[in-house]
Amino acid sequence: MIRKLLTSVITILFLIGLSFGITYFTHTKFIDYSCFIGLAATAVIWFFTSKGDGFSTRGLDMSIQGSTGIRMEEKKFEFSPNIVFLTSVTYTIITTAALLFHYRSYF
């Protein structure tokens, strides 16, 4: 339980730090980039933690089958969300809600 909590806190601190870093160098507001940082981090985490028949795996299997004639065993796509992914999704949802609230007058 403590390990999951520590992992969540580290993930949140990393995402907030990355958002502050980008906003510092671009001289913009934190709210402007935080949603997109969360979305990008969630996509990267999803891509690197999923197993099985993804985009690159299927192309590699077809390439091997075409050059050797040996059919590769098809793998099922499998994704089991871990605590880092769930924390990143939560961060993205919260920052998206804050972004929409902040810019509500534009809608």
C-alpha positions in Angstrom: 0.0 0.0 0.0 2.8 2.4 0.9 4.6 1.5 -2.3 1.6 2.3 -4.5 1.1 5.6 -2.7 4.7 6.5 -3.2 4.5 5.6 -6.8 1.4 7.8 -7.3 3.1 10.7 -5.5 6.2 10.4 -7.6 4.2 10.2 -10.8 2.2 13.3 -9.9 5.3 15.2 -8.9 6.9 14.2 -12.2 3.9 15.3 -14.3 3.7 18.6 -12.4 7.4 19.2 -12.7 7.3 18.5 -16.4 4.4 20.9 -16.8 6.2 23.6 -14.8 9.4 23.1 -16.8 7.6 23.5 -20.1 5.7 26.5 -19.0 8.8 28.1 -17.6 10.7 27.8 -20.9 7.7 28.8 -23.0 6.6 31.7 -20.7 3.0 30.5 -20.6 0.5 29.5 -17.9 0.7 26.2 -16.2 -2.9 25.4 -17.0 -2.3 25.7 -20.8 0.1 22.8 -21.0 -0.7 20.6 -18.0 -3.6 18.8 -19.8 -1.5 18.0 -22.9 1.4 16.8 -20.8 -1.0 14.5 -18.9 -2.4 13.2 -22.2 1.0 12.7 -23.7 2.3 10.9 -20.6 -0.8 8.7 -20.5 -0.3 7.7 -24.2 3.4 7.0 -23.7 2.7 4.9 -20.6 0.0 3.0 -22.4 2.2 2.3 -25.4 5.1 1.0 -23.4 3.2 -1.1 -20.9 0.8 -2.9 -23.3 1.7 -6.4 -24.4 0.8 -8.4 -27.5 -0.3 -7.5 -30.9 0.4 -3.8 -31.2 1.2 -1.7 -34.2 4.9 -2.5 -34.5 4.5 -6.2 -33.5 2.1 -7.1 -36.2 4.3 -5.4 -38.9 7.4 -7.2 -37.6 5.5 -10.6 -37.6 4.4 -10.1 -41.3 7.9 -9.1 -42.3 9.4 -12.3 -40.7 6.7 -14.4 -42.3 7.3 -12.9 -45.7 11.0 -13.4 -45.6 11.2 -16.8 -44.0 7.9 -18.4 -44.8 7.4 -19.3 -41.2 4.1 -18.1 -39.8 4.4 -16.3 -36.5 2.0 -17.2 -33.7 -0.5 -14.4 -33.3 -0.5 -12.7 -29.9 -3.6 -11.2 -28.3 -3.5 -7.6 -27.3 -3.2 -7.3 -23.6 -3.2 -4.3 -21.3 -3.4 -4.3 -17.6 -3.3 -0.8 -16.2 -0.8 -0.2 -13.5 -0.7 2.5 -10.8 1.4 4.9 -12.9 -1.1 4.7 -15.8 -4.1 5.2 -13.5 -2.4 8.2 -11.8 -1.6 9.7 -15.1 -5.2 9.3 -16.3 -6.4 10.9 -13.1 -4.0 13.8 -13.5 -5.2 14.2 -17.1 -8.9 14.2 -16.1 -8.3 16.7 -13.3 -6.2 19.1 -15.4 -8.7 18.8 -18.3 -11.5 19.8 -15.9 -9.5 22.7 -14.6 -8.7 23.8 -18.1 -12.3 23.8 -19.1 -13.3 25.6 -16.0 -10.5 28.2 -16.5 -11.5 28.9 -20.1 -15.3 28.5 -19.6 -16.0 32.0 -20.9 -14.8 30.9 -24.3 -17.4 28.2 -24.7 
